[in-house]
Amino acid sequence: MASHVNLLRDMCYPTPQELGLAARALADEHPSEVGLRQAGTSRAGRPIWVLSVAATARAVAAVEDGPGGPGGSRAPGAPSRSGGPGGSVGGPGCGGVRDVLVVAGAHANEPVGGATALSLVRRLLRDPAPRAGCRWHFLLCADPDGAELHRTPRPYSLLDYHRYFFRPPGPEQPEWAPSLLPADRLPPETLALTALIDELRPVLQVSLHATDLGGTWVQLTRDIPGLAEPFAKSAAELRIPVENGASDAAGWPSPGPGIFVIPQPGSEAAGAFHPEDTRLSTWYHAHRYAGTTAIVEVPMWASDLVDDPAPHPDARGALRMLAARLTADAALVGAARERARGLDLPGPGGPEDPAAAALLRAVDWTLALIPRITAEWTGPGAPAEATTAYIASIDAFGRRLSLRAAAMLLRVLRAEGHPAAPGLDRLVTGWCEEFATRFGARWIPVATQVEHQSRTVLAAYDRLLASARATDRT
């Protein structure tokens, strides 16, 4: 148990290995309530762990006597009872035991989710109220290979964070792969996640995400009425700005500040500037069982610029300027990449190190993505009016794209002793300093990030359940 306590006391981002050790300690200490099992294996052979917390005995008794018919508890790690394709037996408002799935570590460079998962398990053990009729499951790290390559357990600055930065290209990200690859080419991490969703048929799936610099926001595949109030209250109490104009949710319906509902097919909402089709991601896999997915974002460094709802005086002019800057910055990274073209992918003349190959794939994918994004910013579909918060979010999004590509390329060049490394190092250093200064970056302690995500997860489940009960009464 000591390893888990130390992780939360020291408040650093846990590695996949530390998550596994802490999860095992929790399961050993609470064998009747907590179960740990392996849900799959990564491409490099690393285990993908799921930590499960059983429904309370009081809730199970209620289920057995309730309108859902015979029920009962099961071992914490055992498969759930599932109903037909229309929804799980434990759906909100039904008599059966419900299941909630919380996914951490879907993006390698967003490490707070694992710490949040451990914190939530401890909360559920201290206060079993959310376990009344509900089993909770935590996929501790959806991409352990990526997390192993992104090595920043306790960053002290944006530069420190980017020194060992890694974010895989879209087709290698567990949640996004189905939107970019055919079914027969999906990575094992994605297959493990979708199999878990198929088994559990969760009424709620929560994906824990983070942003390097900005604010907090939530994306929903379906609206959860009433979530905006506890979300905003938590952010205000913890001094975390709410990202009112998140670039990831451009044009999406927003039932409250920082809450965005992914548009349904056929809507006219423009959506975010991404090559992926959000509706093909694993976020929507729960919909086949009438589930809802919430994506909870929390910043590592906060900026009050993303919380400004005032109209921007020249949105299109600002977008043109940001597109021009991103194009110029990408050209600098591209030139350094060309100088290092001999370090291409594994093979004759390329690196034998799989880490270097992964970094270069991510660099090339990011650089290839940028022209499409700048075209969106300057095309006819660009908004004529926008808030200051939205333009600030776009500004941050553009800065991080070129910075990430440069940082990952620098890791390879440094390791190879390439002559282009010193110049690229100066570029990365300067960009990090400019980013932090422009946005007034303010570090959010890991404990605070964890607290806000945990509150939001519990609020999403509470409001989802309340909405379902209200619907049943009508």
C-alpha positions in Angstrom: 0.0 0.0 0.0 3.0 2.3 0.6 3.6 2.8 -3.1 0.1 4.2 -3.6 0.3 6.5 -0.6 3.6 7.9 -1.8 2.3 8.5 -5.3 -0.5 10.7 -4.0 1.6 12.4 -1.3 4.4 13.3 -3.6 2.0 14.3 -6.3 4.0 13.4 -9.4 2.5 11.7 -12.5 2.8 7.9 -12.0 4.4 5.7 -14.6 2.6 2.6 -15.9 4.8 0.5 -13.7 3.9 2.6 -10.6 0.2 2.4 -11.5 0.4 -1.4 -11.7 2.1 -1.6 -8.3 -0.3 0.8 -6.6 -3.3 -1.1 -8.1 -2.0 -4.4 -6.9 -1.6 -2.9 -3.4 -5.2 -1.7 -3.4 -6.5 -5.1 -4.6 -4.4 -6.9 -1.9 -5.7 -4.5 0.9 -9.3 -4.7 -0.2 -9.7 -8.2 -1.7 -13.5 -8.3 -1.3 -14.1 -5.0 -3.0 -11.2 -4.4 -5.4 -10.1 -6.6 -8.3 -7.1 -6.2 -10.7 -6.9 -8.0 -14.0 -5.1 -7.7 -17.3 -7.3 -6.6 -20.1 -4.7 -6.8 -22.9 -1.1 -6.4 -23.9 0.5 -3.4 -25.8 2.4 -3.7 -29.0 5.7 -3.9 -27.0 4.3 -6.5 -24.6 3.4 -4.3 -21.7 0.3 -5.2 -19.6 -2.9 -3.1 -19.8 -4.4 -3.2 -16.4 -8.0 -2.8 -15.3 -8.8 -2.1 -11.6 -12.4 -2.7 -10.6 -14.4 -1.8 -7.5 -17.5 -3.8 -6.7 -21.0 -2.5 -6.0 -21.8 -2.1 -2.4 -23.6 -5.0 -0.6 -26.5 -2.6 0.2 -26.9 -1.8 -3.5 -26.7 -5.5 -4.5 -29.5 -6.3 -2.0 -31.6 -3.6 -3.5 -31.0 -5.0 -6.9 -32.0 -8.5 -5.9 -35.3 -7.2 -4.5 -35.9 -4.5 -7.2 -37.8 -4.5 -10.4 -34.8 -5.7 -12.4 -35.4 -9.2 -11.2 -32.7 -11.5 -9.7 -29.4 -9.8 -9.3 -26.3 -10.2 -7.1 -22.7 -9.4 -6.7 -19.8 -10.9 -8.6 -16.1 -10.9 -8.2 -14.8 -7.4 -8.8 -12.9 -8.4 -11.9 -15.4 -10.7 -13.4 -17.4 -9.9 -16.5 -20.6 -7.9 -16.0 -24.1 -9.1 -16.7 -25.2 -7.6 -19.9 -28.5 -7.2 -21.6 -29.3 -7.1 -25.3 -28.0 -4.7 -27.9 -30.4 -2.0 -26.7 -28.6 -1.4 -23.5 -27.1 -3.0 -20.4 -29.2 -4.6 -17.7 -27.7 -2.0 -15.4 -28.6 1.1 -17.4 -29.7 4.2 -15.5 -33.1 3.8 -14.1 -33.0 0.0 -14.5 -33.0 -2.5 -11.7 -29.7 -4.2 -12.5 -26.2 -3.4 -11.5 -24.7 -0.6 -13.7 -21.1 -0.4 -14.9 -18.9 2.7 -15.3 -15.6 2.6 -17.2 -13.0 5.3 -16.6 -10.1 5.3 -19.2 -6.8 6.9 -18.3 -3.7 7.4 -20.3 -5.2 7.4 -23.8 -2.7 10.2 -24.8 0.8 9.5 -23.8 1.6 13.2 -23.0 -1.5 13.6 -20.7 -0.4 11.6 -17.6 -2.7 12.9 -14.9 -5.4 10.3 -15.6 -3.6 7.5 -13.9 -3.3 9.5 -10.7 -7.0 10.5 -10.9 -8.0 6.8 -11.4 -6.1 5.8 -8.2 -7.6 8.7 -6.3 -11.1 7.8 -7.4 -10.7 4.2 -6.3 -9.8 5.4 -2.8 -12.7 7.8 -2.8 -15.1 5.0 -3.7 -13.7 2.9 -0.9 -14.1 5.7 1.7 -17.5 6.8 0.4 -19.4 3.9 -1.2 -22.4 6.0 -2.2 -21.5 6.1 -5.9 -21.2 2.3 -5.8 -24.9 1.8 -4.9 -25.9 -0.4 -7.8 -22.8 0.4 -9.7 -19.5 -1.3 -10.4 -16.6 1.0 -11.3 -13.8 0.0 -13.7 -10.5 1.9 -14.3 -8.4 1.2 -17.3 -5.2 2.5 -15.7 -3.2 3.3 -18.8 -4.6 2.8 -22.3 -1.2 3.4 -24.0 1.6 2.1 -21.8 4.1 2.1 -24.6 3.5 5.8 -25.3 3.5 6.6 -21.6 6.9 4.9 -21.3 8.3 7.2 -24.0 6.8 10.4 -22.6 9.0 10.7 -19.5 8.0 13.8 -17.5 6.9 12.6 -14.1 7.2 16.0 -12.5 7.7 18.8 -15.0 8.8 22.1 -13.5 8.3 24.2 -16.6 6.9 23.9 -20.1 10.5 23.4 -21.3 11.0 20.6 -18.8 7.7 19.0 -20.0 8.8 19.1 -23.6 12.4 17.8 -23.1 11.0 14.3 -23.1 7.8 14.8 -24.9 6.0 12.2 -26.9 2.6 11.9 -28.5 2.1 9.2 -31.1 0.5 9.9 -34.5 -3.3 9.5 -34.7 -3.4 6.0 -36.1 -1.3 4.8 -33.1 -3.5 6.4 -30.4 -5.9 3.9 -28.8 -9.0 6.0 -28.9 -8.5 7.6 -32.3 -7.2 4.6 -34.3 -10.7 3.4 -35.3 -11.4 6.7 -37.0 -8.2 6.4 -39.1 -7.6 2.7 -39.7 -9.6 -0.2 -41.1 -10.8 -2.7 -38.5 -8.1 -5.3 -39.5 -5.3 -2.9 -38.7 -6.3 -1.6 -35.3 -3.6 -1.7 -32.6 -3.9 -4.1 -29.7 -4.5 -1.2 -27.3 -7.6 -0.3 -29.2 -8.8 -3.9 -29.3 -8.3 -4.2 -25.6 -10.4 -1.0 -25.0 -13.2 -1.9 -27.3 -13.4 -5.5 -25.9 -13.7 -4.0 -22.5 -16.5 -1.8 -23.6 -18.2 -4.7 -25.2 -17.9 -6.8 -22.0 -19.0 -4.1 -19.6 -21.5 -2.2 -21.7 -21.0 0.9 -19.5 -23.8 3.4 -18.9 -21.0 5.9 -18.7 -17.5 5.9 -20.1 -15.2 8.7 -18.9 -11.9 9.4 -20.7 -9.4 11.4 -18.6 -7.4 13.9 -20.7 -5.2 17.0 -20.1 -3.9 20.0 -21.8 -0.4 21.4 -21.3 -1.6 25.0 -21.0 -5.1 26.5 -21.0 -8.2 25.7 -19.0 -10.6 22.9 -18.2 -13.5 21.6 -20.3 -15.7 18.6 -20.9 -16.8 17.0 -24.2 -19.9 14.8 -24.2 -21.2 12.3 -26.8 -24.6 13.1 -25.3 -25.7 15.9 -23.1 -25.7 15.2 -19.4 -28.2 17.7 -18.0 -27.0 19.6 -14.9 -23.3 18.8 -15.3 -22.4 22.4 -15.9 -23.1 23.6 -12.4 -20.9 21.2 -10.4 -18.2 21.4 -13.0 -18.1 25.2 -12.9 -18.2 25.2 -9.1 -15.3 22.8 -8.8 -13.2 24.9 -11.3 -13.9 28.1 -9.4 -13.0 26.6 -6.0 -9.8 25.2 -7.3 -8.9 28.3 -9.3 -8.8 26.5 -12.7 -10.1 28.6 -15.6 -12.9 27.2 -17.7 -12.0 27.0 -21.4 -15.1 28.6 -22.9 -13.9 28.4 -26.5 -12.0 25.2 -26.7 -10.5 24.7 -30.2 -11.2 20.9 -29.8 -14.9 21.7 -29.8 -15.2 24.5 -32.3 -18.9 25.0 -33.3 -20.2 22.4 -30.9 -23.4 23.0 -28.9 -22.6 24.2 -25.4 -25.2 23.8 -22.6 -23.0 25.6 -20.2 -19.5 27.2 -19.9 -16.8 24.6 -20.7 -19.4 21.9 -21.5 -19.5 20.8 -25.2 -21.7 18.2 -26.8 -20.3 16.5 -29.9 -22.7 17.3 -32.8 -24.9 14.6 -34.1 -24.4 13.3 -37.7 -25.9 15.7 -40.3 -25.6 18.8 -38.1 -24.1 21.9 -39.5 -21.6 22.4 -36.7 -18.1 22.7 -38.1 -16.4 20.6 -35.5 -12.8 20.7 -34.4 -9.8 21.0 -36.7 -8.8 17.3 -36.8 -8.5 14.7 -39.5 -10.2 12.1 -37.4 -13.9 11.5 -37.4 -14.8 11.8 -33.7 -17.9 9.5 -34.1 -15.7 6.6 -35.2 -13.5 6.8 -32.1 -13.9 4.5 -29.1 -15.8 7.3 -27.4 -18.8 6.3 -29.5 -18.3 2.5 -29.0 -20.4 2.7 -25.8 -23.3 4.1 -27.8 -24.1 0.6 -29.2 -25.1 -0.2 -25.6 -26.9 3.0 -24.9 -23.9 4.4 -23.0 -22.6 8.0 -22.9 -19.0 9.2 -22.9 -17.6 12.2 -21.2 -14.1 13.5 -21.9 -12.7 15.5 -19.0 -9.8 17.9 -19.8 -7.7 19.6 -17.1 -4.7 21.9 -17.6 -1.2 21.4 -16.3 -0.6 25.1 -16.5 -3.5 27.5 -16.4 -4.2 30.6 -18.4 -6.9 33.1 -17.8 -6.9 34.1 -21.5 -9.0 31.0 -22.4 -11.8 32.1 -20.0 -12.6 35.4 -21.6 -16.0 35.4 -23.2 -15.7 39.0 -24.7 -16.0 39.2 -28.5 -12.7 39.3 -30.3 -12.5 42.6 -32.4 -11.1 40.8 -35.6 -11.5 37.1 -35.5 -10.7 36.4 -39.1 -7.7 38.7 -39.1 -6.4 36.9 -35.9 -6.9 33.5 -37.5 -5.0 34.6 -40.6 -2.2 35.8 -38.5 -2.1 32.6 -36.4 -2.2 30.5 -39.6 0.8 32.5 -41.1 2.8 32.0 -37.9 2.1 28.3 -37.7 3.1 27.9 -41.3 6.4 29.7 -40.7 7.1 27.8 -37.5 6.4 24.5 -39.2 8.7 25.4 -42.0 11.6 25.8 -39.4 10.9 22.4 -38.0 10.5 20.9 -41.5 13.9 22.3 -42.5 15.5 20.6 -39.5 13.7 17.4 -40.3 15.1 17.5 -43.9 18.6 17.9 -42.5 18.0 14.8 -40.5 16.3 12.8 -43.3 19.1 10.2 -43.1 17.6 9.3 -39.7 14.4 8.2 -41.2 12.5 5.0 -40.2 14.1 1.7 -39.4 16.0 0.1 -42.3 19.2 0.8 -44.2 20.6 4.1 -43.0 17.8 4.6 -40.4 17.7 4.2 -36.6 17.5 0.8 -35.1 16.0 2.3 -31.9 12.2 1.8 -31.9 11.8 4.9 -29.8 13.5 7.0 -32.4 11.4 5.5 -35.1 8.2 6.3 -33.1 9.3 9.9 -32.4 10.0 10.4 -36.1 6.7 9.0 -37.2 5.0 11.4 -34.8 7.0 14.3 -36.1 6.1 13.6 -39.7 2.4 13.0 -38.9 2.2 16.4 -37.1 4.0 18.3 -39.8 1.7 16.8 -42.4 -1.4 17.8 -40.4 -0.5 21.5 -40.2 -1.3 22.6 -43.8 -4.8 21.2 -43.4 -5.3 23.1 -40.1 -4.0 26.4 -41.5 -6.3 26.0 -44.5 -9.3 25.6 -42.2 -8.3 28.7 -40.3 -8.2 30.8 -43.4 -10.9 29.1 -45.5 -14.5 30.2 -46.2 -15.6 28.2 -43.2 -13.6 30.2 -40.7 -15.8 32.1 -38.2 -16.3 35.8 -38.9 -17.0 36.3 -35.2 -15.5 34.6 -32.2 -14.8 35.2 -28.5 -11.4 36.2 -27.2 -11.3 32.8 -25.4 -11.7 31.0 -28.7 -8.9 32.9 -30.4 -6.7 32.3 -27.4 -7.4 28.6 -27.6 -6.6 28.5 -31.3 -3.4 30.5 -30.6 -2.3 27.9 -28.0 -3.3 25.0 -30.3 -1.1 26.3 -33.1 1.9 26.9 -30.8 1.8 23.4 -29.3 1.7 21.8 -32.7 4.9 23.2 -34.0 6.5 23.0 -30.5 5.6 19.3 -30.1 7.0 18.4 -33.5 10.2 20.3 -32.8 10.6 18.8 -29.3 10.2 15.2 -30.5 12.6 15.8 -33.4 15.1 17.3 -30.9 15.0 14.1 -28.8 16.2 12.1 -31.8 18.8 14.6 -33.0 20.3 14.9 -29.5 20.6 11.2 -29.1 22.3 11.0 -32.5 24.6 13.9 -31.8 23.3 15.6 -35.0 24.7 19.0 -35.8 21.2 20.4 -36.2 20.4 19.7 -32.5 21.8 22.8 -30.9 19.9 25.2 -33.2 16.7 23.2 -32.7 17.3 23.2 -29.0 17.4 27.0 -28.9 14.2 27.1 -31.0 12.3 24.8 -28.5 13.6 26.7 -25.6 12.5 30.1 -27.1 9.1 28.8 -28.1 8.4 27.4 -24.6 9.4 30.7 -23.0 7.2 32.6 -25.4 4.2 30.3 -24.9 4.4 30.6 -21.1 4.9 34.3 -21.2 2.1 35.0 -23.7 -0.4 33.0 -21.7 0.7 33.9 -18.2 1.2 30.2 -17.4 0.4 29.3 -13.9 1.2 25.7 -12.6 -1.8 23.7 -11.4 -0.5 21.2 -8.7 -1.0 17.6 -9.7 -3.2 17.2 -6.5 -5.5 19.9 -7.8 -5.7 18.5 -11.3 -6.6 15.1 -9.8 -9.2 16.7 -7.5 -11.0 18.5 -10.3 -11.1 15.5 -12.6 -12.3 13.3 -9.8 -15.1 15.7 -8.8 -16.1 16.0 -12.5 -16.3 12.2 -13.0 -18.5 11.7 -10.0 -20.7 14.6 -10.9 -21.1 13.2 -14.5 -22.3 9.9 -13.1 -24.5 11.5 -10.5 -26.2 13.8 -13.0 -26.5 11.0 -15.6 -28.3 8.8 -13.0 -30.5 11.7 -11.9 -31.5 12.5 -15.5 -32.4 8.8 -16.1 -34.5 8.6 -13.0 -36.3 11.8 -13.9 -37.0 10.3 -17.4 -38.3 7.1 -15.8 -40.7 9.0 -13.6 -42.2 10.7 -16.6 
